[in-house]
Amino acid sequence: MRKNAIVILGCVELMLNSVNLLLAAFSAYKGDGHGQLLVFFIMVVAAAEVAVGLAIIAMMYRNTRSVDVSIFNKLRG
Amino acid sequence: MDQILFFFVAFLAIASAVYFVFAKNPLYAILSLIVTMFSIAGMYILLNAQFLGIVQIIVYAGAIMVLFLYILMMLNLNKEDESKKASLPKFIGVFSASILFIGMLGAYKGLTGNTTVANNIDQSVGLTKNLGRLLFNEYVLPFELASVLILAGIVGAVLIGKKDL
């Protein structure tokens, strides 16, 4: 269980890449171009999400000098 | 020759991804994630998805990973110490992942033997010209909306990252 917020965001990117690879492989198997276009749009969304996510992490660090996710539990009941 | 190349790229992708998940030093983890991105781009090239391979290198390995490294270098991180979490979530995670793995193994063994490689598949699907033709004829609305999304992402990231609002 990773505690570093940056590595957790990198794990999300890894999962998105796995979906991309699957879509591209099936699109090449079927000879259809729509799967690869969906991969392109997924990459666009992933890029925007990483930008905003890293800005949030930078704000986290600026306020608490740490990126440990286990200390950000104020919303937990 | 094709098979040797595929196995080399696939092994490199899996090994670097596993090292990324288990590395203690976050800098080594991000560097191995860069190797993973490059090897996935190699797999796209092997599938003759040339546009996707180049976009993967430019966007993922060239922009997103560099952004990760910027933020990582800005923070003054030491090595991660041992996680003190309870072992019950870890055990549940391992159990559910092994069930998923067994399910995928069962699905793979259930494939019948007469799935031949498709003969008359159009191999020029991944070329930039054909993908561009599809993108600008059928998907022109998602394309424009993606540009609006990127604009929103830029504005949001700058607004969140400002020191004084």
gemmi code that builds the backbone of each chain (N, CA, C; Angstrom):
import gemmi

chains = {
    "A": [
        ("MET", (0.856, -1.164, 0.000), (0.000, 0.000, 0.000), (0.896, 1.219, 0.000)),
        ("ARG", (0.930, 1.866, -1.138), (1.797, 3.010, -1.283), (1.225, 4.213, -0.556)),
        ("LYS", (2.108, 5.023, 0.003), (1.644, 6.212, 0.712), (1.933, 7.480, -0.052)),
        ("ASN", (2.826, 7.426, -1.016), (3.214, 8.628, -1.722), (2.143, 8.977, -2.751)),
        ("ALA", (1.641, 10.200, -2.704), (0.530, 10.590, -3.579), (0.948, 10.614, -5.036)),
        ("ILE", (2.222, 10.949, -5.303), (2.677, 11.020, -6.688), (2.721, 9.620, -7.289)),
        ("VAL", (3.157, 8.641, -6.481), (3.220, 7.271, -6.994), (1.825, 6.721, -7.209)),
        ("ILE", (0.866, 7.134, -6.363), (-0.520, 6.687, -6.563), (-1.065, 7.231, -7.873)),
        ("LEU", (-0.759, 8.495, -8.184), (-1.186, 9.055, -9.473), (-0.523, 8.316, -10.634)),
        ("GLY", (0.743, 7.925, -10.437), (1.415, 7.145, -11.470), (0.787, 5.779, -11.666)),
        ("CYS", (0.245, 5.187, -10.591), (-0.449, 3.917, -10.729), (-1.723, 4.083, -11.535)),
        ("VAL", (-2.408, 5.206, -11.356), (-3.612, 5.471, -12.166), (-3.226, 5.585, -13.636)),
        ("GLU", (-2.101, 6.249, -13.911), (-1.650, 6.363, -15.302), (-1.308, 5.003, -15.879)),
        ("LEU", (-0.736, 4.138, -15.046), (-0.399, 2.791, -15.518), (-1.653, 2.018, -15.896)),
        ("MET", (-2.707, 2.165, -15.090), (-3.959, 1.477, -15.413), (-4.568, 2.013, -16.697)),
        ("LEU", (-4.503, 3.330, -16.873), (-5.027, 3.901, -18.116), (-4.237, 3.399, -19.320)),
        ("ASN", (-2.920, 3.225, -19.149), (-2.120, 2.713, -20.253), (-2.472, 1.283, -20.582)),
        ("SER", (-2.822, 0.494, -19.569), (-3.184, -0.891, -19.848), (-4.458, -0.942, -20.681)),
        ("VAL", (-5.433, -0.081, -20.361), (-6.672, -0.033, -21.143), (-6.386, 0.421, -22.565)),
        ("ASN", (-5.471, 1.386, -22.700), (-5.102, 1.859, -24.037), (-4.535, 0.736, -24.881)),
        ("LEU", (-3.652, -0.062, -24.250), (-3.008, -1.141, -24.993), (-4.030, -2.180, -25.442)),
        ("LEU", (-4.980, -2.466, -24.551), (-6.020, -3.435, -24.901), (-6.867, -2.949, -26.061)),
        ("LEU", (-7.281, -1.668, -25.994), (-8.098, -1.094, -27.064), (-7.356, -1.098, -28.393)),
        ("ALA", (-6.063, -0.723, -28.351), (-5.296, -0.667, -29.596), (-5.108, -2.064, -30.174)),
        ("ALA", (-4.910, -3.064, -29.293), (-4.697, -4.420, -29.787), (-5.952, -4.958, -30.460)),
        ("PHE", (-7.111, -4.726, -29.850), (-8.338, -5.220, -30.459), (-8.700, -4.454, -31.715)),
        ("SER", (-8.349, -3.175, -31.726), (-8.620, -2.412, -32.934), (-7.758, -2.892, -34.089)),
        ("ALA", (-6.506, -3.254, -33.800), (-5.646, -3.774, -34.866), (-6.087, -5.168, -35.286)),
        ("TYR", (-6.667, -5.937, -34.366), (-7.122, -7.281, -34.709), (-8.344, -7.234, -35.613)),
        ("LYS", (-9.270, -6.317, -35.309), (-10.501, -6.253, -36.084), (-10.367, -5.419, -37.347)),
        ("GLY", (-9.286, -4.680, -37.461), (-9.141, -3.808, -38.626), (-10.040, -2.604, -38.573)),
        ("ASP", (-10.409, -2.179, -37.368), (-11.312, -1.044, -37.216), (-10.537, 0.093, -36.565)),
        ("GLY", (-10.753, 1.297, -37.027), (-9.968, 2.412, -36.515), (-10.552, 3.104, -35.310)),
        ("HIS", (-11.786, 2.720, -34.935), (-12.460, 3.457, -33.866), (-11.798, 3.247, -32.512)),
        ("GLY", (-11.259, 2.039, -32.283), (-10.597, 1.770, -31.010), (-9.385, 2.645, -30.800)),
        ("GLN", (-8.618, 2.847, -31.864), (-7.420, 3.662, -31.724), (-7.770, 5.120, -31.549)),
        ("LEU", (-8.912, 5.550, -32.114), (-9.326, 6.924, -31.846), (-9.735, 7.106, -30.406)),
        ("LEU", (-10.395, 6.094, -29.842), (-10.767, 6.180, -28.428), (-9.519, 6.244, -27.560)),
        ("VAL", (-8.465, 5.526, -27.960), (-7.197, 5.590, -27.227), (-6.649, 7.008, -27.252)),
        ("PHE", (-6.758, 7.677, -28.386), (-6.282, 9.052, -28.490), (-7.024, 9.961, -27.517)),
        ("PHE", (-8.348, 9.785, -27.442), (-9.110, 10.633, -26.529), (-8.820, 10.306, -25.077)),
        ("ILE", (-8.562, 9.015, -24.787), (-8.207, 8.656, -23.414), (-6.886, 9.295, -23.031)),
        ("MET", (-5.949, 9.356, -23.983), (-4.668, 10.011, -23.677), (-4.863, 11.481, -23.394)),
        ("VAL", (-5.789, 12.129, -24.143), (-6.042, 13.558, -23.913), (-6.582, 13.779, -22.506)),
        ("VAL", (-7.558, 12.956, -22.118), (-8.165, 13.104, -20.790), (-7.138, 12.802, -19.703)),
        ("ALA", (-6.285, 11.805, -19.921), (-5.267, 11.469, -18.923), (-4.277, 12.604, -18.739)),
        ("ALA", (-3.919, 13.277, -19.820), (-2.982, 14.394, -19.709), (-3.583, 15.531, -18.887)),
        ("ALA", (-4.852, 15.870, -19.169), (-5.494, 16.944, -18.411), (-5.622, 16.567, -16.941)),
        ("GLU", (-5.940, 15.283, -16.693), (-6.131, 14.846, -15.315), (-4.819, 14.861, -14.541)),
        ("VAL", (-3.732, 14.503, -15.186), (-2.432, 14.524, -14.509), (-2.041, 15.948, -14.174)),
        ("ALA", (-2.321, 16.879, -15.078), (-1.964, 18.273, -14.802), (-2.694, 18.781, -13.566)),
        ("VAL", (-4.000, 18.552, -13.520), (-4.772, 19.040, -12.372), (-4.385, 18.284, -11.105)),
        ("GLY", (-4.171, 16.978, -11.207), (-3.817, 16.174, -10.034), (-2.495, 16.594, -9.431)),
        ("LEU", (-1.522, 16.891, -10.283), (-0.224, 17.318, -9.762), (-0.305, 18.707, -9.166)),
        ("ALA", (-1.184, 19.567, -9.711), (-1.379, 20.875, -9.077), (-1.955, 20.715, -7.678)),
        ("ILE", (-2.874, 19.762, -7.543), (-3.453, 19.501, -6.218), (-2.382, 18.981, -5.273)),
        ("ILE", (-1.506, 18.109, -5.773), (-0.448, 17.560, -4.920), (0.524, 18.664, -4.516)),
        ("ALA", (0.819, 19.577, -5.445), (1.707, 20.680, -5.099), (1.089, 21.553, -4.007)),
        ("MET", (-0.231, 21.769, -4.091), (-0.922, 22.543, -3.053), (-0.911, 21.808, -1.724)),
        ("MET", (-1.059, 20.464, -1.773), (-0.978, 19.627, -0.575), (0.371, 19.810, 0.104)),
        ("TYR", (1.436, 19.770, -0.726), (2.766, 19.879, -0.153), (3.017, 21.253, 0.415)),
        ("ARG", (2.470, 22.267, -0.261), (2.708, 23.631, 0.200), (2.050, 23.863, 1.547)),
        ("ASN", (0.948, 23.183, 1.818), (0.257, 23.417, 3.080), (0.765, 22.552, 4.216)),
        ("THR", (1.170, 21.334, 3.936), (1.519, 20.434, 5.038), (2.931, 19.885, 4.961)),
        ("ARG", (3.722, 20.257, 3.939), (5.104, 19.793, 3.775), (5.206, 18.281, 3.697)),
        ("SER", (4.162, 17.633, 3.219), (4.235, 16.180, 3.100), (3.268, 15.740, 2.019)),
        ("VAL", (3.594, 14.625, 1.338), (2.649, 14.072, 0.358), (2.181, 12.699, 0.795)),
        ("ASP", (2.219, 12.467, 2.087), (1.760, 11.187, 2.603), (0.242, 11.181, 2.622)),
        ("VAL", (-0.390, 10.202, 1.965), (-1.851, 10.217, 1.891), (-2.505, 9.775, 3.178)),
        ("SER", (-1.755, 9.177, 4.097), (-2.406, 8.684, 5.306), (-2.614, 9.788, 6.326)),
        ("ILE", (-2.087, 10.979, 6.110), (-2.345, 12.061, 7.057), (-3.475, 12.963, 6.567)),
        ("PHE", (-4.006, 12.686, 5.364), (-5.106, 13.492, 4.850), (-6.405, 12.739, 5.071)),
        ("ASN", (-6.781, 12.601, 6.327), (-7.970, 11.813, 6.615), (-8.989, 12.616, 7.397)),
        ("LYS", (-9.029, 13.934, 7.184), (-9.979, 14.750, 7.927), (-11.415, 14.467, 7.525)),
        ("LEU", (-11.627, 14.006, 6.266), (-12.994, 13.758, 5.827), (-13.498, 12.408, 6.276)),
        ("ARG", (-12.599, 11.602, 6.843), (-13.031, 10.267, 7.237), (-13.879, 10.352, 8.493)),
        ("GLY", (-14.967, 9.633, 8.523), (-15.904, 9.663, 9.649), (-15.385, 9.016, 10.900)),
    ],
    "B": [
        ("MET", (11.179, -13.567, -35.739), (11.777, -12.268, -35.415), (10.765, -11.345, -34.749)),
        ("ASP", (9.562, -11.363, -35.313), (8.492, -10.557, -34.745), (8.163, -10.992, -33.331)),
        ("GLN", (8.163, -12.321, -33.145), (7.832, -12.857, -31.820), (8.897, -12.526, -30.799)),
        ("ILE", (10.161, -12.599, -31.223), (11.250, -12.285, -30.283), (11.133, -10.843, -29.831)),
        ("LEU", (10.842, -9.960, -30.794), (10.704, -8.544, -30.462), (9.543, -8.323, -29.512)),
        ("PHE", (8.420, -9.000, -29.792), (7.246, -8.828, -28.926), (7.546, -9.300, -27.511)),
        ("PHE", (8.207, -10.455, -27.388), (8.470, -10.963, -26.046), (9.431, -10.069, -25.289)),
        ("PHE", (10.419, -9.514, -25.997), (11.361, -8.615, -25.333), (10.643, -7.362, -24.826)),
        ("VAL", (9.811, -6.744, -25.684), (9.122, -5.509, -25.289), (8.123, -5.789, -24.173)),
        ("ALA", (7.430, -6.931, -24.268), (6.438, -7.251, -23.236), (7.110, -7.513, -21.891)),
        ("PHE", (8.231, -8.229, -21.913), (8.932, -8.498, -20.666), (9.462, -7.212, -20.051)),
        ("LEU", (9.965, -6.326, -20.894), (10.464, -5.044, -20.391), (9.342, -4.228, -19.776)),
        ("ALA", (8.167, -4.228, -20.429), (7.033, -3.464, -19.898), (6.592, -4.005, -18.542)),
        ("ILE", (6.469, -5.337, -18.443), (5.992, -5.924, -17.194), (7.011, -5.736, -16.082)),
        ("ALA", (8.294, -5.941, -16.397), (9.317, -5.825, -15.354), (9.417, -4.397, -14.823)),
        ("SER", (9.370, -3.414, -15.718), (9.482, -2.032, -15.245), (8.218, -1.600, -14.508)),
        ("ALA", (7.048, -2.111, -14.926), (5.818, -1.771, -14.204), (5.823, -2.365, -12.801)),
        ("VAL", (6.306, -3.611, -12.670), (6.380, -4.239, -11.345), (7.371, -3.499, -10.461)),
        ("TYR", (8.489, -3.072, -11.043), (9.458, -2.325, -10.243), (8.896, -0.980, -9.826)),
        ("PHE", (8.091, -0.363, -10.712), (7.472, 0.908, -10.344), (6.554, 0.754, -9.144)),
        ("VAL", (5.801, -0.353, -9.088), (4.854, -0.509, -7.991), (5.584, -0.803, -6.681)),
        ("PHE", (6.696, -1.537, -6.754), (7.327, -1.976, -5.526), (8.544, -1.169, -5.114)),
        ("ALA", (8.921, -0.158, -5.833), (10.147, 0.561, -5.482), (9.938, 1.429, -4.256)),
        ("LYS", (10.983, 1.511, -3.435), (10.888, 2.324, -2.227), (11.171, 3.789, -2.525)),
        ("ASN", (12.141, 4.043, -3.353), (12.508, 5.399, -3.697), (11.563, 5.885, -4.793)),
        ("PRO", (10.823, 6.987, -4.577), (9.851, 7.402, -5.599), (10.485, 7.871, -6.891)),
        ("LEU", (11.734, 8.342, -6.831), (12.391, 8.769, -8.066), (12.682, 7.572, -8.968)),
        ("TYR", (13.162, 6.474, -8.370), (13.401, 5.268, -9.171), (12.091, 4.750, -9.750)),
        ("ALA", (11.010, 4.890, -8.973), (9.711, 4.423, -9.459), (9.281, 5.205, -10.701)),
        ("ILE", (9.432, 6.531, -10.669), (9.005, 7.325, -11.826), (9.891, 7.030, -13.032)),
        ("LEU", (11.188, 6.814, -12.798), (12.065, 6.494, -13.928), (11.692, 5.157, -14.559)),
        ("SER", (11.321, 4.189, -13.744), (10.913, 2.922, -14.342), (9.560, 3.052, -15.022)),
        ("LEU", (8.733, 3.989, -14.569), (7.467, 4.238, -15.285), (7.743, 4.821, -16.660)),
        ("ILE", (8.797, 5.629, -16.790), (9.173, 6.143, -18.111), (9.558, 4.996, -19.031)),
        ("VAL", (10.315, 4.025, -18.486), (10.682, 2.861, -19.304), (9.433, 2.085, -19.725)),
        ("THR", (8.450, 2.008, -18.811), (7.188, 1.340, -19.150), (6.477, 2.044, -20.293)),
        ("MET", (6.442, 3.383, -20.244), (5.774, 4.124, -21.317), (6.447, 3.890, -22.656)),
        ("PHE", (7.784, 3.871, -22.641), (8.479, 3.643, -23.901), (8.224, 2.244, -24.444)),
        ("SER", (8.159, 1.261, -23.560), (7.937, -0.104, -24.041), (6.511, -0.281, -24.538)),
        ("ILE", (5.546, 0.421, -23.934), (4.181, 0.359, -24.464), (4.105, 1.039, -25.821)),
        ("ALA", (4.893, 2.104, -26.001), (4.957, 2.713, -27.331), (5.539, 1.732, -28.335)),
        ("GLY", (6.532, 0.935, -27.899), (7.069, -0.098, -28.777), (6.015, -1.124, -29.154)),
        ("MET", (5.115, -1.451, -28.205), (4.065, -2.408, -28.540), (3.075, -1.820, -29.522)),
        ("TYR", (2.815, -0.508, -29.405), (1.948, 0.116, -30.396), (2.558, 0.040, -31.792)),
        ("ILE", (3.879, 0.249, -31.877), (4.540, 0.167, -33.181), (4.459, -1.248, -33.728)),
        ("LEU", (4.556, -2.240, -32.803), (4.450, -3.630, -33.259), (3.065, -3.948, -33.784)),
        ("LEU", (2.040, -3.238, -33.286), (0.677, -3.450, -33.776), (0.381, -2.640, -35.022)),
        ("ASN", (1.380, -1.964, -35.550), (1.223, -1.073, -36.695), (0.295, 0.097, -36.400)),
        ("ALA", (0.213, 0.468, -35.109), (-0.538, 1.668, -34.727), (0.457, 2.797, -34.599)),
        ("GLN", (0.879, 3.329, -35.725), (2.008, 4.251, -35.696), (1.664, 5.574, -35.057)),
        ("PHE", (0.465, 6.062, -35.362), (0.058, 7.346, -34.779), (0.023, 7.256, -33.266)),
        ("LEU", (-0.526, 6.164, -32.754), (-0.608, 6.002, -31.304), (0.761, 5.859, -30.688)),
        ("GLY", (1.677, 5.184, -31.355), (3.018, 5.047, -30.803), (3.707, 6.389, -30.659)),
        ("ILE", (3.607, 7.215, -31.695), (4.261, 8.519, -31.636), (3.583, 9.410, -30.597)),
        ("VAL", (2.248, 9.369, -30.548), (1.535, 10.195, -29.560), (1.850, 9.724, -28.143)),
        ("GLN", (2.013, 8.428, -27.952), (2.387, 7.906, -26.638), (3.730, 8.456, -26.212)),
        ("ILE", (4.707, 8.473, -27.126), (6.033, 8.980, -26.757), (5.967, 10.469, -26.489)),
        ("ILE", (5.259, 11.199, -27.340), (5.228, 12.653, -27.174), (4.437, 13.035, -25.927)),
        ("VAL", (3.234, 12.484, -25.762), (2.350, 12.942, -24.680), (2.720, 12.281, -23.355)),
        ("TYR", (2.796, 10.944, -23.333), (3.024, 10.280, -22.070), (4.457, 10.388, -21.612)),
        ("ALA", (5.382, 9.861, -22.400), (6.777, 9.847, -21.959), (7.399, 11.224, -22.025)),
        ("GLY", (6.872, 12.088, -22.876), (7.518, 13.377, -23.054), (6.912, 14.504, -22.260)),
        ("ALA", (5.620, 14.419, -21.932), (4.994, 15.517, -21.209), (4.562, 15.111, -19.810)),
        ("ILE", (3.817, 14.003, -19.726), (3.253, 13.625, -18.424), (4.340, 13.186, -17.470)),
        ("MET", (5.277, 12.372, -17.952), (6.339, 11.892, -17.073), (7.273, 13.013, -16.678)),
        ("VAL", (7.506, 13.943, -17.582), (8.361, 15.083, -17.249), (7.681, 15.947, -16.195)),
        ("LEU", (6.354, 16.066, -16.283), (5.609, 16.802, -15.252), (5.719, 16.119, -13.899)),
        ("PHE", (5.645, 14.785, -13.910), (5.849, 14.031, -12.672), (7.216, 14.329, -12.071)),
        ("LEU", (8.224, 14.345, -12.924), (9.574, 14.570, -12.433), (9.747, 15.982, -11.902)),
        ("TYR", (9.084, 16.977, -12.566), (9.155, 18.346, -12.049), (8.627, 18.403, -10.622)),
        ("ILE", (7.421, 17.823, -10.433), (6.795, 17.913, -9.105), (7.603, 17.124, -8.096)),
        ("LEU", (8.140, 15.968, -8.530), (8.906, 15.138, -7.599), (10.173, 15.846, -7.171)),
        ("MET", (10.818, 16.546, -8.111), (12.053, 17.243, -7.772), (11.787, 18.457, -6.897)),
        ("MET", (10.550, 19.003, -6.995), (10.244, 20.176, -6.190), (10.106, 19.806, -4.724)),
        ("LEU", (9.650, 18.579, -4.453), (9.494, 18.154, -3.083), (10.797, 17.546, -2.596)),
        ("ASN", (10.992, 17.619, -1.322), (12.240, 17.107, -0.776), (11.940, 15.782, -0.116)),
        ("LEU", (11.902, 14.719, -0.918), (11.428, 13.443, -0.398), (12.579, 12.552, -0.022)),
        ("ASN", (12.429, 11.905, 1.111), (13.370, 10.846, 1.464), (12.806, 9.527, 0.999)),
        ("LYS", (13.491, 8.475, 1.311), (12.961, 7.155, 0.986), (11.722, 6.904, 1.835)),
        ("GLU", (10.793, 6.143, 1.257), (9.589, 5.813, 2.013), (9.937, 4.852, 3.130)),
        ("ASP", (9.404, 5.107, 4.305), (9.615, 4.131, 5.371), (8.538, 3.053, 5.288)),
        ("GLU", (8.660, 2.073, 6.129), (7.765, 0.926, 6.059), (6.342, 1.348, 6.356)),
        ("SER", (5.407, 0.821, 5.595), (4.013, 1.172, 5.792), (3.489, 0.492, 7.043)),
        ("LYS", (2.746, 1.239, 7.846), (2.259, 0.668, 9.099), (0.787, 0.328, 8.988)),
        ("LYS", (0.330, 0.060, 7.754), (-1.095, -0.229, 7.608), (-1.397, -1.610, 8.148)),
        ("ALA", (-2.675, -1.823, 8.404), (-3.091, -3.141, 8.866), (-2.955, -4.139, 7.743)),
        ("SER", (-2.804, -5.399, 8.094), (-2.562, -6.398, 7.067), (-3.843, -6.929, 6.473)),
        ("LEU", (-5.007, -6.554, 7.039), (-6.260, -7.075, 6.464), (-6.536, -6.522, 5.072)),
        ("PRO", (-6.413, -5.195, 4.810), (-6.617, -4.724, 3.432), (-5.644, -5.343, 2.449)),
        ("LYS", (-4.381, -5.570, 2.885), (-3.404, -6.196, 2.006), (-3.853, -7.597, 1.633)),
        ("PHE", (-4.352, -8.349, 2.636), (-4.745, -9.720, 2.364), (-5.942, -9.758, 1.427)),
        ("ILE", (-6.901, -8.832, 1.655), (-8.095, -8.802, 0.793), (-7.697, -8.434, -0.629)),
        ("GLY", (-6.723, -7.514, -0.742), (-6.267, -7.111, -2.071), (-5.628, -8.264, -2.817)),
        ("VAL", (-4.769, -9.018, -2.119), (-4.110, -10.154, -2.761), (-5.135, -11.206, -3.167)),
        ("PHE", (-6.124, -11.416, -2.300), (-7.136, -12.434, -2.572), (-7.964, -12.078, -3.800)),
        ("SER", (-8.438, -10.821, -3.866), (-9.282, -10.441, -5.001), (-8.473, -10.409, -6.297)),
        ("ALA", (-7.203, -9.999, -6.212), (-6.396, -9.984, -7.430), (-6.115, -11.399, -7.914)),
        ("SER", (-5.939, -12.356, -6.977), (-5.691, -13.724, -7.419), (-6.953, -14.343, -8.010)),
        ("ILE", (-8.130, -13.944, -7.503), (-9.378, -14.423, -8.108), (-9.512, -13.893, -9.526)),
        ("LEU", (-9.166, -12.617, -9.714), (-9.202, -12.039, -11.063), (-8.239, -12.765, -11.987)),
        ("PHE", (-7.060, -13.114, -11.460), (-6.059, -13.791, -12.273), (-6.548, -15.173, -12.682)),
        ("ILE", (-7.170, -15.897, -11.730), (-7.671, -17.232, -12.055), (-8.796, -17.142, -13.074)),
        ("GLY", (-9.640, -16.103, -12.950), (-10.707, -15.912, -13.930), (-10.161, -15.662, -15.325)),
        ("MET", (-9.087, -14.843, -15.398), (-8.515, -14.569, -16.720), (-7.852, -15.809, -17.287)),
        ("LEU", (-7.221, -16.633, -16.424), (-6.624, -17.881, -16.890), (-7.697, -18.810, -17.448)),
        ("GLY", (-8.854, -18.841, -16.742), (-9.941, -19.694, -17.220), (-10.477, -19.237, -18.564)),
        ("ALA", (-10.569, -17.889, -18.728), (-11.034, -17.358, -20.001), (-10.046, -17.680, -21.113)),
        ("TYR", (-8.762, -17.655, -20.795), (-7.763, -17.950, -21.823), (-7.822, -19.414, -22.217)),
        ("LYS", (-8.030, -20.311, -21.220), (-8.067, -21.726, -21.563), (-9.338, -22.089, -22.305)),
        ("GLY", (-10.371, -21.246, -22.167), (-11.629, -21.545, -22.828), (-11.647, -21.186, -24.292)),
        ("LEU", (-10.585, -20.567, -24.784), (-10.543, -20.229, -26.203), (-10.421, -21.509, -27.020)),
        ("THR", (-11.232, -21.621, -28.059), (-11.118, -22.805, -28.899), (-9.921, -22.669, -29.815)),
        ("GLY", (-9.557, -23.793, -30.413), (-8.303, -23.816, -31.150), (-8.378, -23.275, -32.551)),
        ("ASN", (-9.611, -22.956, -33.017), (-9.687, -22.572, -34.424), (-9.764, -21.065, -34.606)),
        ("THR", (-9.124, -20.354, -33.703), (-9.064, -18.903, -33.915), (-7.804, -18.611, -34.705)),
        ("THR", (-7.961, -18.542, -35.995), (-6.793, -18.263, -36.822), (-6.530, -16.770, -36.833)),
        ("VAL", (-5.313, -16.437, -37.212), (-5.001, -15.019, -37.389), (-5.817, -14.530, -38.572)),
        ("ALA", (-6.422, -13.377, -38.405), (-7.284, -12.876, -39.468), (-6.473, -12.620, -40.723)),
        ("ASN", (-6.993, -13.106, -41.856), (-6.209, -13.018, -43.082), (-6.392, -11.700, -43.787)),
        ("ASN", (-7.663, -11.307, -43.944), (-7.908, -10.170, -44.809), (-8.187, -8.910, -43.993)),
        ("ILE", (-7.441, -8.723, -42.925), (-7.617, -7.508, -42.133), (-6.814, -6.385, -42.780)),
        ("ASP", (-7.422, -5.238, -42.824), (-6.769, -4.073, -43.382), (-5.645, -3.630, -42.455)),
        ("GLN", (-4.400, -3.806, -42.899), (-3.272, -3.520, -42.035), (-2.960, -2.047, -41.935)),
        ("SER", (-3.667, -1.244, -42.718), (-3.317, 0.169, -42.713), (-4.247, 0.972, -41.819)),
        ("VAL", (-4.773, 0.324, -40.764), (-5.709, 1.043, -39.907), (-4.991, 2.074, -39.058)),
        ("GLY", (-3.797, 1.732, -38.589), (-3.137, 2.609, -37.632), (-2.387, 3.767, -38.235)),
        ("LEU", (-2.387, 3.856, -39.572), (-1.631, 4.923, -40.183), (-2.282, 6.272, -39.904)),
        ("THR", (-1.444, 7.279, -39.859), (-1.923, 8.614, -39.478), (-2.973, 9.124, -40.438)),
        ("LYS", (-2.796, 8.817, -41.746), (-3.749, 9.356, -42.719), (-5.143, 8.786, -42.487)),
        ("ASN", (-5.217, 7.467, -42.269), (-6.528, 6.857, -42.095), (-7.170, 7.276, -40.788)),
        ("LEU", (-6.365, 7.350, -39.717), (-6.921, 7.788, -38.447), (-7.347, 9.248, -38.510)),
        ("GLY", (-6.597, 10.049, -39.233), (-6.958, 11.454, -39.359), (-8.251, 11.632, -40.126)),
        ("ARG", (-8.410, 10.784, -41.166), (-9.645, 10.858, -41.937), (-10.847, 10.512, -41.053)),
        ("LEU", (-10.673, 9.483, -40.209), (-11.755, 9.098, -39.309), (-12.000, 10.173, -38.261)),
        ("LEU", (-10.916, 10.773, -37.773), (-11.042, 11.753, -36.702), (-11.779, 12.985, -37.174)),
        ("PHE", (-11.490, 13.446, -38.357), (-12.082, 14.700, -38.791), (-13.376, 14.544, -39.544)),
        ("ASN", (-13.797, 13.303, -39.819), (-15.102, 13.118, -40.449), (-16.169, 12.736, -39.460)),
        ("GLU", (-15.867, 11.718, -38.658), (-16.900, 11.249, -37.738), (-16.785, 11.856, -36.360)),
        ("TYR", (-15.553, 12.102, -35.907), (-15.320, 12.460, -34.515), (-14.905, 13.907, -34.378)),
        ("VAL", (-15.461, 14.765, -35.194), (-14.999, 16.147, -35.121), (-15.534, 16.822, -33.869)),
        ("LEU", (-16.729, 16.447, -33.422), (-17.261, 17.049, -32.185), (-16.472, 16.644, -30.943)),
        ("PRO", (-16.153, 15.343, -30.743), (-15.290, 15.031, -29.594), (-13.920, 15.678, -29.675)),
        ("PHE", (-13.430, 15.884, -30.866), (-12.139, 16.536, -31.029), (-12.184, 17.970, -30.521)),
        ("GLU", (-13.218, 18.706, -30.893), (-13.331, 20.084, -30.422), (-13.583, 20.138, -28.926)),
        ("LEU", (-14.391, 19.190, -28.433), (-14.641, 19.159, -26.991), (-13.381, 18.791, -26.228)),
        ("ALA", (-12.508, 17.984, -26.820), (-11.242, 17.674, -26.158), (-10.372, 18.915, -26.036)),
        ("SER", (-10.430, 19.779, -27.028), (-9.643, 21.003, -26.916), (-10.193, 21.906, -25.818)),
        ("VAL", (-11.522, 21.936, -25.676), (-12.119, 22.722, -24.573), (-11.722, 22.117, -23.233)),
        ("LEU", (-11.654, 20.768, -23.201), (-11.260, 20.095, -21.955), (-9.832, 20.451, -21.573)),
        ("ILE", (-8.953, 20.494, -22.561), (-7.562, 20.840, -22.262), (-7.470, 22.276, -21.775)),
        ("LEU", (-8.277, 23.160, -22.379), (-8.288, 24.545, -21.903), (-8.736, 24.626, -20.460)),
        ("ALA", (-9.794, 23.872, -20.132), (-10.271, 23.858, -18.742), (-9.204, 23.308, -17.810)),
        ("GLY", (-8.470, 22.269, -18.266), (-7.409, 21.705, -17.448), (-6.302, 22.705, -17.182)),
        ("ILE", (-5.940, 23.471, -18.209), (-4.891, 24.474, -18.045), (-5.319, 25.536, -17.035)),
        ("VAL", (-6.535, 26.048, -17.222), (-7.011, 27.102, -16.318), (-7.099, 26.569, -14.895)),
        ("GLY", (-7.624, 25.348, -14.737), (-7.760, 24.768, -13.408), (-6.419, 24.539, -12.745)),
        ("ALA", (-5.456, 24.023, -13.489), (-4.156, 23.736, -12.890), (-3.458, 25.017, -12.466)),
        ("VAL", (-3.529, 26.038, -13.304), (-2.883, 27.307, -12.939), (-3.580, 27.924, -11.730)),
        ("LEU", (-4.913, 27.849, -11.710), (-5.662, 28.445, -10.599), (-5.385, 27.725, -9.291)),
        ("ILE", (-5.264, 26.375, -9.365), (-4.987, 25.635, -8.135), (-3.566, 25.895, -7.665)),
        ("GLY", (-2.657, 26.045, -8.627), (-1.262, 26.148, -8.235), (-0.797, 27.529, -7.864)),
        ("LYS", (-1.652, 28.516, -7.963), (-1.208, 29.869, -7.657), (-0.968, 30.041, -6.166)),
        ("LYS", (-0.033, 30.890, -5.815), (0.271, 31.086, -4.408), (-0.724, 32.049, -3.772)),
        ("ASP", (-1.069, 33.103, -4.470), (-2.042, 34.043, -3.927), (-3.154, 34.196, -4.943)),
        ("LEU", (-4.364, 33.855, -4.522), (-5.488, 33.796, -5.475), (-5.883, 35.196, -5.908)),
    ],
}
model = gemmi.Model(1)
for chain_id, residues in chains.items():
    chain = gemmi.Chain(chain_id)
    for i, (resn, *xyz) in enumerate(residues, 1):
        res = gemmi.Residue()
        res.name, res.seqid = resn, gemmi.SeqId(i, " ")
        for name, pos in zip(("N", "CA", "C"), xyz):
            atom = gemmi.Atom()
            atom.name, atom.element = name, gemmi.Element(name[0])
            atom.pos, atom.b_iso = gemmi.Position(*pos), 0.0
            res.add_atom(atom)
        chain.add_residue(res)
    model.add_chain(chain)
structure = gemmi.Structure()
structure.add_model(model)
structure.setup_entities()
